[in-house]
């Protein structure tokens, strides 16, 4: 009898842990439904550069080729892809023709500008911060983009 109670208790603990794990997986940002991205310009110490709707800086990764992201796994935890449900809208000073999207290896859709997949840097906590500018990580350098969609190559 004690053995049956122990087995039932163990099954409940395992099932409860699996349910909790499933709830965590479902709430993970990487699986969240993306909204339509919005790109806009902001002025700062680097000049005028591209940010998201909240004013957080967006970056290009020099390892990306042909509009495809080369950042996944741990890289995408530090440099979060800017996901979008469709072609991003653009604010004043940006070209709608340069805004687009690319499919990521995990099936999500990432916003692009001038063919560059766009990313947030995890150390940028406030609008306008550019802590990732010129960083070399995950095999290449990271840069803020200007209104033409080219890297800003200064610190």
C-alpha positions in Angstrom: 0.0 0.0 0.0 2.8 2.4 0.9 4.5 1.6 -2.3 1.4 2.5 -4.4 1.0 5.8 -2.5 4.7 6.5 -3.2 4.4 5.7 -6.9 1.2 7.9 -7.2 3.0 10.8 -5.4 6.0 10.4 -7.7 3.8 10.5 -10.8 2.1 13.6 -9.6 5.4 15.4 -8.9 6.8 14.4 -12.4 3.5 15.4 -14.1 3.4 18.7 -12.2 7.0 19.5 -13.1 6.3 18.8 -16.8 3.3 21.1 -16.7 5.3 23.8 -15.1 8.0 23.3 -17.7 5.5 23.6 -20.5 4.1 26.8 -19.0 7.6 28.3 -18.9 8.3 27.2 -22.5 5.0 28.8 -23.7 5.8 32.1 -22.0 9.3 32.3 -23.4 9.9 35.5 -25.4 11.3 33.6 -28.3 8.0 31.8 -28.8 5.9 34.9 -28.2 3.7 36.2 -31.1 5.6 39.1 -32.7 3.9 42.4 -33.4 4.5 44.4 -36.5 7.9 46.1 -36.1 8.3 49.8 -36.2 11.5 51.5 -37.2 12.3 55.1 -36.5 15.3 57.5 -36.2 16.8 58.9 -33.0 19.6 61.3 -32.6 22.5 60.7 -30.1 26.2 60.7 -29.8 26.6 58.5 -32.9 24.4 60.9 -35.0 21.0 59.7 -36.3 20.4 56.0 -35.9 17.7 53.4 -36.2 15.6 52.4 -33.1 12.4 50.5 -32.5 9.0 51.9 -31.4 10.3 52.2 -27.8 13.4 54.0 -28.8 15.7 51.0 -28.2 18.7 50.9 -30.5 18.8 48.3 -33.3 22.0 46.7 -34.6 23.4 44.8 -37.6 25.7 41.8 -37.3 28.5 41.7 -39.8 28.4 37.9 -39.9 24.9 37.9 -41.5 25.0 37.2 -45.2 22.5 37.7 -48.0 19.8 39.0 -45.6 20.0 35.8 -43.4 20.7 35.8 -39.7 23.8 34.1 -38.5 22.9 34.6 -34.8 21.0 31.9 -33.0 21.2 30.0 -29.7 23.3 31.9 -27.1 24.0 34.7 -29.6 20.2 35.4 -29.9 19.9 35.6 -26.1 22.5 38.4 -25.9 21.5 40.0 -29.3 17.8 39.5 -29.4 16.4 39.4 -33.0 13.8 42.1 -33.6 10.8 40.0 -34.6 7.9 41.2 -36.7 4.6 39.9 -37.8 5.1 41.5 -41.2 7.0 44.2 -43.1 8.0 46.9 -40.6 6.5 50.3 -40.7 9.0 53.2 -40.9 9.1 56.7 -39.4 10.2 60.0 -40.9 13.6 59.9 -42.5 13.6 56.2 -43.3 12.8 54.4 -46.6 9.8 52.0 -46.6 11.5 50.3 -49.6 14.4 49.3 -47.4 12.3 47.8 -44.7 11.6 44.0 -44.9 11.8 40.7 -43.1 13.7 37.5 -43.2 12.8 34.0 -41.9 15.0 32.7 -39.1 16.2 29.1 -38.7 13.5 28.7 -35.9 10.7 29.8 -38.3 10.2 33.3 -36.7 10.2 36.4 -38.9 12.9 39.0 -38.2 12.7 42.7 -39.2 15.4 43.9 -41.7 16.5 47.3 -43.0 18.6 47.6 -46.2 18.9 43.8 -46.1 20.4 43.7 -42.6 18.5 41.6 -40.0 18.0 43.8 -36.9 18.8 43.0 -33.3 18.6 44.5 -29.8 21.5 44.3 -27.4 20.8 43.0 -23.9 22.9 45.7 -22.2 20.9 48.5 -23.8 18.3 49.1 -21.1 17.1 52.6 -21.9 16.1 54.3 -25.1 19.0 55.7 -27.1 21.7 53.6 -25.4 24.3 52.2 -27.8 26.4 49.9 -25.5 26.8 47.3 -28.3 28.3 49.7 -30.8 31.5 48.2 -32.3 31.4 45.1 -30.1 33.0 41.9 -31.4 31.0 38.9 -30.3 29.9 35.6 -31.8 32.4 35.8 -34.6 31.9 39.3 -36.0 31.2 43.0 -35.1 28.0 44.7 -34.3 27.0 48.2 -35.4 24.2 50.7 -35.1 22.6 51.6 -38.5 22.2 55.1 -40.0 19.1 56.2 -42.0 20.5 54.7 -45.2 20.8 51.3 -43.5 24.6 51.3 -43.4 26.7 50.7 -40.3 27.9 53.7 -38.3 31.6 53.0 -37.8 32.5 55.2 -34.8 32.3 54.8 -31.1 
